[in-house]
Amino acid sequence: MLKKIPVTQLRLGMHLHALEGSWLDHPFWKTKFVIRSEAELAKLQGSGVVECWIDTELGADVEAASAEPRAWAAAEPRPAQHATGMDDELQQAAKLCRRAHDAVTAMFGEARLGRAIDAEHCLPLVNDITESVFRNPGALVSLARLKTQDDYTYMHSVAVCALMVAVGRQLGLDEARCHEAGLAGLLHDTGKALMPLEILNKPGKLSDEEYAVMKLHPQRGHELLREGQAVPEAALDVCLHHHEKVDGSGYPHGLAGEGIELLARVGAVCDVYDAITSYRPYKASWDPADSLARMVSWKGHFDPPVLQAFVKSLGIYPVGSLVRLESGRLAVVVEQNAQSLVAPVVKVFFSTKSQMRIPPERLDLARPGCQDRIAAREDAAAWSRRELDGLWAGDLCPKGYAP
């Protein structure tokens, strides 16, 4: 039987089931264990976490006055998340990305060793990603796009998690369903942990034979997750079907239209967007705005209402997009404006009239009295991707990311 208690009531012999509160507040990845030493007890009580769950069938109990058990998805709602500015949330997102990278790396490592995945271990991470997206949808989804080759497999899972939460929110899903979408995104590529490393990490285009092996990762991931614990059906379905296409040309089952579940349709969009906007040694990353335009042009690939919600969640010109203003200046989008998808906050840095760099200047295109507007997307091929992303991410760009 599960009970929710204050951390101050923990004692030796209790079986810790889960920790409440922010995943960033404590150093634990796995939280299911019997407390057997004073050191463990002190570490828990000094972690900053206020409440936790214990399993009284596997360890010691407390007084009957403890809180009643509740399922994670139906748990007592947390206080409303207040909106935060882009700069502030980027700092939180950077911290979260570092912890998430380590957690997903550990999860994939266990999968490679043949150990089943317990989805409940992922819930604190999904909670924090969801809260970050709810506070500011643009920060984490933008920062998670900046990956090195070595980090790609792991941070791709984090990015798709955040993107699926953002799209779920745009679609009007309730908070529990958004958490479910995030968990599905985090686990969607679990099967890649079982792919041969020489294929997974190959710095070039795969041969037909290698590609055929990689196409097995949805089924392998589905099998692996089914062996684990507490994996919702929605996450299993996204893992298996995130490469399906609405025209039936996808894999592994050639499903079409509404024969593909909603979250799998969401996962398909998020998976592709993060892949094409991420830097790889053998493939330059595509500009975010250009990527959306190309995805919209791929008829039969994505579900149109889901793709529309995806565009609304990111903006027509996502953070990091290179645009040309009517004044002739080039700028990088640094933040969205909730009031207008076509008038984001940008940072100008180059004049096409003088063909010279100009001091970077932040410009809110939606501000009353602003005389400039976006004229068009600008081809980013002539510019360093790291330089462009540095205009909005600054020193948060990871070392080794993009030329």
ChimeraX attribute file (.defattr): number of C-alpha atoms within 10 A of each C-alpha:
attribute: neighborCount
match mode: 1-to-1
recipient: residues
	/A:1	12
	/A:2	20
	/A:3	20
	/A:4	19
	/A:5	21
	/A:6	15
	/A:7	21
	/A:8	15
	/A:9	13
	/A:10	23
	/A:11	21
	/A:12	14
	/A:13	15
	/A:14	22
	/A:15	24
	/A:16	25
	/A:17	21
	/A:18	23
	/A:19	26
	/A:20	18
	/A:21	17
	/A:22	16
	/A:23	22
	/A:24	18
	/A:25	13
	/A:26	16
	/A:27	12
	/A:28	16
	/A:29	18
	/A:30	16
	/A:31	17
	/A:32	17
	/A:33	16
	/A:34	19
	/A:35	19
	/A:36	13
	/A:37	11
	/A:38	11
	/A:39	10
	/A:40	14
	/A:41	18
	/A:42	13
	/A:43	13
	/A:44	22
	/A:45	18
	/A:46	13
	/A:47	15
	/A:48	14
	/A:49	19
	/A:50	17
	/A:51	17
	/A:52	21
	/A:53	24
	/A:54	27
	/A:55	21
	/A:56	16
	/A:57	11
	/A:58	16
	/A:59	16
	/A:60	17
	/A:61	19
	/A:62	14
	/A:63	7
	/A:64	8
	/A:65	8
	/A:66	13
	/A:67	13
	/A:68	11
	/A:69	15
	/A:70	13
	/A:71	8
	/A:72	12
	/A:73	14
	/A:74	9
	/A:75	10
	/A:76	9
	/A:77	9
	/A:78	8
	/A:79	6
	/A:80	9
	/A:81	12
	/A:82	9
	/A:83	13
	/A:84	15
	/A:85	12
	/A:86	21
	/A:87	14
	/A:88	11
	/A:89	20
	/A:90	23
	/A:91	16
	/A:92	15
	/A:93	26
	/A:94	19
	/A:95	13
	/A:96	20
	/A:97	19
	/A:98	11
	/A:99	17
	/A:100	25
	/A:101	20
	/A:102	13
	/A:103	19
	/A:104	23
	/A:105	17
	/A:106	14
	/A:107	22
	/A:108	22
	/A:109	14
	/A:110	14
	/A:111	20
	/A:112	17
	/A:113	10
	/A:114	12
	/A:115	14
	/A:116	17
	/A:117	22
	/A:118	17
	/A:119	18
	/A:120	20
	/A:121	21
	/A:122	21
	/A:123	21
	/A:124	20
	/A:125	25
	/A:126	27
	/A:127	19
	/A:128	20
	/A:129	29
	/A:130	26
	/A:131	21
	/A:132	25
	/A:133	23
	/A:134	20
	/A:135	18
	/A:136	23
	/A:137	26
	/A:138	26
	/A:139	28
	/A:140	26
	/A:141	28
	/A:142	25
	/A:143	23
	/A:144	26
	/A:145	25
	/A:146	26
	/A:147	24
	/A:148	19
	/A:149	17
	/A:150	12
	/A:151	14
	/A:152	21
	/A:153	21
	/A:154	24
	/A:155	26
	/A:156	26
	/A:157	26
	/A:158	28
	/A:159	29
	/A:160	33
	/A:161	31
	/A:162	35
	/A:163	34
	/A:164	33
	/A:165	33
	/A:166	27
	/A:167	29
	/A:168	26
	/A:169	23
	/A:170	18
	/A:171	18
	/A:172	11
	/A:173	14
	/A:174	11
	/A:175	18
	/A:176	14
	/A:177	17
	/A:178	27
	/A:179	27
	/A:180	26
	/A:181	32
	/A:182	34
	/A:183	32
	/A:184	30
	/A:185	33
	/A:186	28
	/A:187	27
	/A:188	31
	/A:189	25
	/A:190	29
	/A:191	25
	/A:192	22
	/A:193	24
	/A:194	20
	/A:195	19
	/A:196	14
	/A:197	10
	/A:198	9
	/A:199	16
	/A:200	17
	/A:201	13
	/A:202	13
	/A:203	13
	/A:204	11
	/A:205	11
	/A:206	14
	/A:207	10
	/A:208	9
	/A:209	8
	/A:210	15
	/A:211	13
	/A:212	11
	/A:213	15
	/A:214	19
	/A:215	16
	/A:216	17
	/A:217	22
	/A:218	25
	/A:219	17
	/A:220	21
	/A:221	24
	/A:222	22
	/A:223	17
	/A:224	20
	/A:225	25
	/A:226	17
	/A:227	14
	/A:228	14
	/A:229	13
	/A:230	13
	/A:231	19
	/A:232	14
	/A:233	12
	/A:234	18
	/A:235	24
	/A:236	22
	/A:237	19
	/A:238	29
	/A:239	28
	/A:240	25
	/A:241	27
	/A:242	27
	/A:243	25
	/A:244	26
	/A:245	24
	/A:246	22
	/A:247	15
	/A:248	16
	/A:249	15
	/A:250	16
	/A:251	16
	/A:252	16
	/A:253	13
	/A:254	16
	/A:255	19
	/A:256	18
	/A:257	17
	/A:258	10
	/A:259	12
	/A:260	22
	/A:261	17
	/A:262	18
	/A:263	26
	/A:264	27
	/A:265	27
	/A:266	29
	/A:267	29
	/A:268	27
	/A:269	25
	/A:270	24
	/A:271	22
	/A:272	16
	/A:273	21
	/A:274	25
	/A:275	17
	/A:276	19
	/A:277	21
	/A:278	23
	/A:279	23
	/A:280	19
	/A:281	14
	/A:282	11
	/A:283	13
	/A:284	15
	/A:285	21
	/A:286	22
	/A:287	25
	/A:288	26
	/A:289	24
	/A:290	20
	/A:291	20
	/A:292	22
	/A:293	15
	/A:294	12
	/A:295	17
	/A:296	16
	/A:297	11
	/A:298	9
	/A:299	13
	/A:300	15
	/A:301	23
	/A:302	23
	/A:303	21
	/A:304	14
	/A:305	12
	/A:306	21
	/A:307	21
	/A:308	15
	/A:309	19
	/A:310	25
	/A:311	20
	/A:312	18
	/A:313	24
	/A:314	24
	/A:315	23
	/A:316	21
	/A:317	29
	/A:318	27
	/A:319	27
	/A:320	26
	/A:321	24
	/A:322	29
	/A:323	25
	/A:324	21
	/A:325	21
	/A:326	13
	/A:327	14
	/A:328	17
	/A:329	23
	/A:330	22
	/A:331	28
	/A:332	27
	/A:333	27
	/A:334	27
	/A:335	27
	/A:336	28
	/A:337	15
	/A:338	13
	/A:339	9
	/A:340	12
	/A:341	17
	/A:342	16
	/A:343	22
	/A:344	27
	/A:345	20
	/A:346	28
	/A:347	25
	/A:348	23
	/A:349	18
	/A:350	18
	/A:351	17
	/A:352	13
	/A:353	9
	/A:354	10
	/A:355	10
	/A:356	11
	/A:357	13
	/A:358	13
	/A:359	10
	/A:360	14
	/A:361	12
	/A:362	17
	/A:363	17
	/A:364	20
	/A:365	21
	/A:366	20
	/A:367	12
	/A:368	7
	/A:369	7
	/A:370	10
	/A:371	10
	/A:372	16
	/A:373	17
	/A:374	20
	/A:375	13
	/A:376	11
	/A:377	18
	/A:378	18
	/A:379	14
	/A:380	16
	/A:381	11
	/A:382	7
	/A:383	11
	/A:384	12
	/A:385	20
	/A:386	19
	/A:387	14
	/A:388	21
	/A:389	24
	/A:390	15
	/A:391	22
	/A:392	24
	/A:393	24
	/A:394	12
	/A:395	10
	/A:396	16
	/A:397	22
	/A:398	16
	/A:399	11
	/A:400	11
	/A:401	18
	/A:402	21
	/A:403	11
